Amino acid sequence: MVPPMQGSNQPLPFGVNLTQMVSMKLDKNNFLLWKNMILPIIRGHNLEGHILGTKLCPLEFISTQTTGEAGASVKVTQNPQYSQWMFIDQLLIGWLYSSMTPEIAMRVMGSSNSNQLWTTVNESYVKLLADNLEVAGKTIPLADLITQVLVGLDEEYTPIVVQINSRDSIS
């Protein structure tokens, strides 16, 4: 078990040290395989909310108002939930980068949280696919490209996919 964060009574979730290695590093040709190999590990560590952006970063500071004989005062302190979230998210970013080839890591570097990194990686591969098809002389209509992207989304996005597909035109 990982020790509690300083200022927090709560231990970190089981196994957030992410020591499990992926047998294949992400390169320009294996995105779908890589994604299908790392998602179960991320889900198994209960960290999917970090990469999908559904587990939001708590406020860094919290204020507590107290009233005493001298009047009301406000005390601002570091939020222990922020420290814990940041610790886990930065660990996840490092683990994701370690699962990429240096070429890919350099292409997507610069994200401040795991959701930004995950989004950048996914967008990069959609663009790479479209660019490769265009170079091959197979220009994809925008509606077809959108459809293919929607088909590749995880089940968490099903409500959004249904809304988009119900429109008269998705381009």
N, C-alpha and C positions, 0 to 999 in steps of 0.2 A: 504494500500500500504506500502510496506517495504521501509524504507528510503534509499537514495543513499549511496553507500559505500564511505568511506573517500577518497578524491582525485578523485572522479568520479562524473560526472554530470548525469550519467545514473542510474535510479532506477533499482532495481532488478526485474526480471520477476514476474508477478503477482503470488502470492500464493506460493513462493518458501519455505515458512516456513514448508510445509509438515506436517500439524497437523492432516491430515486425518489418522486415525488408521485402520489397517487391522484387520479384525475380527478373523483371524487365524494366529498363528505364524508358521513359517517354522520349520518342524521337519523332521525326516528321512523318513517319509511316505507320505508327502503331497506336494512334490515339484511342480508338474504340477498345482495343484489347487492354491497354493501360488503364483506361477509365473503369472497365469492368473488373480489373484486378484490384484497384485501390478502393473503390467504393465499398465493398464488403468490409474492408479493414476499417475504414472511416466510420461506417455504420456500426460495426462491432465495438468501437470505442465510444459510441454515442456522440460523435462529433459532426454529424451531417448538418446540423443546424448552423454550424460555423461556416461551412463552405457555401451553403445555400442562402445565407444571410437571414435565416429565421431565428437564430439565437443572437440577438442584438447585443452589442457592447453596452454594459451598464455605464452610468455616469461615473466619471473619474472621482469626483468629490461629492460628498453628501453634507448637507447642513442640518444641524439640530438646533431648534430654538428652545431655550430654557428661560424660565421666569423665576427670579429670586427676589430677595430683599432689595438688591441693587437695581432691579428692573429686568427687562428682557435682554437676552443676549443670544447671539447666533454663533455656533461653533461649527467650523468647516473642517472635515476630516477626509482622508483618503477612503474611498469606498473599497472594502475588501473584495467585494464581488467583481469590481473592475480589475483588480490585480489578478484574481483567479482567472477571469475571462481572458485577459491579455496574455497571461502565462500559457494557457492552453492554446490560444489562437496562434501565438508566435511559434510554439512547438509544432503545431500543425503546418504552418508555412514552411518551417525548416524541413519537416518530413516530406512535404510535397516537392520542394526543390531538390531534395536528395533522391527523389524518384524520377528525375529528369536528366537527360544528357546535358552537358554544359551548353551546347548550342541552343537548346530549347529554354533552359533556365535563363540564359542571357536575353532571349527574345521576350520573355514574359516578366522579367524582373521589375521591381519598383512598386509592388503592391504593399500596402500597409496592413492588410488583414487577409485572412484566408479566403473570404468571399470575393474580394477583388482579384486575387490570384486565380481562383477557380473560374471566375467569369472571363478573365483575360485568356486563360488557356482554352476554354471552350470557344470563345469568339475567334481566337487565332486559328483554330482548326477548321471552323466553318469557312472562314475566309480562305485558308489554304486550299480547302477542297474546291471551293468555287473558282479560285484562281487557276488551279491545276486543270480543271475542266475547261475553262476558257482558253488556256494555252493550247489544249488539245483540240480546240475548235468546236467544243461542245458548250456553247453559252447556255446557261440555265436561266429560264424565265424566273423572275423574282418570286412568283407564286409557288413554283416548284421548289425553289430553294427554301422558302419559308416552310413549306410542307415537310421537307426532309429534316429540317432543324426541329420542327415540332415532334416528328416521329422519334427523334433521338433523345428527347427529354425524358427524365426520370418520372416515375409515377406521381411524385409530389406536385408536378406541374400540370397534372391532368385537368383540374378545373380551368386553368388558364388556356390550355390547348382546346378544350371544349368551347370556350367563349370565342376564341379566334376562329376555329373551324365553323362556328355557327354564323359567321358574318357572310354577307353576299360575296364580298371580294376580300381576299387576304393579302393582296399586294399593295 
